[in-house]
């Protein structure tokens, strides 16, 4: 099975920036990168040192239900290209483990699919979860801070 790892869609990122408000209706925070890893959830790259970035609460779901988690994310303040790594885990995922969890097509957690997975095993674990036809997508989150890191779907 071919998989695709992706960040936030470009149109969604533009909507966030144009609105200037996060999922809690708070204004977006602007910071300047000190060169540390501040991974943009659109390009999935680190914001370069000296460049501005946004901090916001984000809910990466279309609908609302009890399973639509919200967590902090970073975005490049300027325009950036969407992640084009395809089936490759982004280099900005530098922690040893991540929370990887499957969701049904109606954006509900499928119990039994969530696991803390070593970074190098993320795509293999996602493939096993996506073997279940009930699963619509797999989200990757920080195992320590619950920050949304990206989404894995079945490829074309």
N, C-alpha and C positions, 0 to 999 in steps of 0.2 A: 504494500500500500504506500503510495506517495503521500507525504505530509507537507504542509506549509506552515511555517512559523511566521507570525505577523504581529506588527504593532497596531496602534490605532489607525483607522482609515483617515486619509488626508482630509476628506470632507468633514469628518467629525472633529478633527483637530482645528480646522478653520472655524467651525462653528463655536468651539470653546473659546478660541482667541477673539473672535468677533464679539461674542457675548461678554467676555471678560469676567465670567463668573464660573464657579465650579459646581459640582453636584450638590453642594449644600447651599448654593446661591451666595457664596462668599466671593469677594474679589480675588483674582489670581495674584499670588505673591510673586514678586520679581527679585531674583538674586543674581549674583555674578559668580560664575564658576571659578573656583580656586585651583582647578586642574584635577580635583578628585573625581571619582566616578559618579557623575550625575547623569544616569542614562535616560535619554529622551525616549518616551514610549511611542514615538512615531517613527523616527529613523533608527531607533534602538542602538544608537551610538552615544558615546560620552559627549556631553557639552564641553567644547574646548575651553581651556583656561582663558579667563578674561571676557568670555561671552555671557550674555544674559540668558537666564532660563526661568521657567515658570514652575511654581510649586502649587499643586491643587489637589483637592479631593476629587476622586473620579470613580464613577460606577460604570464599568465597561459592558453594560447590558442595555438592550432596547426597552425592555419592560421593567415592571416593578413586581417583585414578590419577595417572600421571606429569604430567598437565597441570593439576592442581588447585592453582593458585598460592595462596599465603598472603601477605598484606601488611597493613600497619598501617592502621587506620581510626579514626575518631572517632564517638562516639554521644552524643547529649544524655543526661545522667545521669538527668534526669526524663523523664516521658512527653512524647511529641510525636506529632503527626499524621503519617501517611505522606505522602510526596510526591504531590501531585495535579496535577503539571504536564502530564501526558499526553505529548504529543509535543514538549515544549519542554525544551531542555537547561537544567538548573538554573543560576541566577545565580551560585552559589558556584563554578562551574567558571570560574576567572578566568585560568588559564594560556593562553598562545597556542596550545598544541598538546596533544593527548592520544593515548594508544595505544588504538586501537579494533581489536577482534579478534573473529572469529566462532568459535563452538564448535558442534560437532555435538550432537544430542540426547542423546548419552551423555557429554557434558561433556568432549569432547576438542577441542583446538585444530584447526581446519581450516587446514592450511598454505596460505599465499598470501592469507589474509584479513587478517592483521595489518598495520596501517600507523599511522604517526604522522600524525595528521590535525589540521588547523586547527580550533579550537573551533567556528567558525561552520559547518563542513562535517560535523560529527559525524553528524547525523541523515541527511544525504544519503548519506554513506559507508555508514552502517549499513543503509540501505535497499538499496543495491547488494549488500551482503554477504548480507542476508536474502532476496534474490531467489533464492539457491541453496536448494533444498528440503532439502539436507542440514543446513543451519544451523538450530540450535535457538534460539540467542540470540547477542547481541553484548554483550561487556563493554567498558566504558570504564575505563581506568586512567590514572593519572598517567604522562606520558611521562618524567618526571624521577625519581620515587620509587616507581613501580609500585603506588601505593595504588589500591585499587578505588574507582571513582567512581560506578558504577551499571550497570544492565543495560538493554538495549534489546531488545524483543521485538515480534513482529507483534501489532498491535492487534486488538481484537475487531470 
